Amino acid sequence: MKSYPDWFIKHQPRPSKRKAFSIWYYYRKDSKLVPAGLAGPVRFIFEDTVNL
């Protein structure tokens, strides 16, 4: 696990407008892609839309 950003440790303002940050990398540039998509039979049901 990486460390906290310097600006956070030194109690400085955020360098960007982001509201949250994470110190854990879930994915990296060289991470393999995981399979994605819809599983099983898919049925689309269209309904009327109402503009409010």
PyMOL commands that set and color helices and strands:
alter all, ss='L'
color gray80, all
select helices_A, chain A and resi 6-9
alter helices_A, ss='H'
color red, helices_A
deselect
rebuild
show_as cartoon
